Amino acid sequence: MTRADPTDGGSGAAPVVVLGVSRSGTTLLKEMLDRHSELAIPSESYFIPQLRARHGATPDRDAILADLGRLARVREWGVTADEVRRRLPADPSFAEVIQAVYRVYADSRGKGRFGDKTPSYMQHLDLLESVFPGAQYVHIVRDGRDAALSFLGMRRRPRFNWARPRGLGDFACQWAFQVRAARRFGSTIARGRYLELRYEDLVAEPERSLAAVCSFLELPFEPAMLEYHRVVDTSRLEDHPRLAQPPSAGVRDWTAQMAPRDVERFEAIAGGLLVDLGYRRLYPAPSHAARARGAVERAAFRARVASWRAALAVVRRSPAWRVRQGYIRRSSEVAGAPGRGLSSRR
């Protein structure tokens, strides 16, 4: 567990943002933290970049509230546009609007502090800082090879987002890019408000790890945080069935479950970062073929991410965004479980 140099200190009332690449234990950590009597962290939000693209830093209050009312995820949280409106000045900033949404959610659960856990926001760290100034960040890091195994074992696959990883090479690219970006963010912009936690430590010694996280967040450790598995509704977490059980180490083990050629392929892309993080590397010198393939995969992944962002910039400002939210809402209502299996990710 690594903490950035605490030159600025932390605030006991600051928002808490859980950072981490998908399949790195972010949901496990979120469920543990959400069990704290003083902290409320809702399900993944997705909507912050969408609304920022549509409304900018100084939104029209009525227009952004109307868009909030269209979001299935906000309705799932039990938050209404009217409740948010009552907390806003006549000319709110974008940050004030978003924080009001989270405060309504936290208040409804009798908690004085809120947080967020949305892995896709690893691509929007500067936006998070502008929306939650002074936030404290807990970045959970997992051996990328084990995280890749977890990713490859997922039942659900992205349908619309062509920037999401489609295989091992893509995942290695995403893991390396996002972990490096978060660590750089933690050592610069969020210096003193950033804690790095290893997934392996959390599952091996959950009480000790959570106590350290609570100390960083200026919260008292509560044993109930370890009892998350007794109350979590795994029917809403299709790809997290183990949340119904206490944490256990070794669920994924790349040394036994990943083919050697796949280990070399991953390390050709992200091996340097694995070493920086203290993980053992099986192929310190990947073959020329593996390095060449890795270079091609990195370039292709960067190109797809760039094209996806360009497409989103157009879609989010167009009527198509509203149509998409209507589709998500209708699909959620038909399924009988708002937000399940669907998300307002666009």
Secondary structure, 3 states (H helix, E strand, C coil): CEECCCCCCCCCCCCEEEECCCCCCHHHHHHHHHCCCCEECCCCCCHHHHHHHHHCCCCCHHHHHHHHHHCHHHHHCCCCHHHHHCCCCCCCCHHHHHHHHHHHHHHHCCCCEEEEECHHHHHCHHHHHHHCCCCEEEEEECCHHHHHHHHHCCCCCCCCCCCCCCCHHHHHHHHHHHHHHHHHHHHCCCCCCEEEEEHHHHHHCHHHHHHHHHHHHCCCCCHHHHHHHHCCCHHHCCCCHHHHCCCCCCCCCHHHHCCHHHHHHHHHHHHHHHHHCCCCCCCCCCCHHHHHHHHHHHHHHHHHHHHHHHHHHHHCCCHHHHHHHHHHHHHHHHHCCCCCCCCCCC
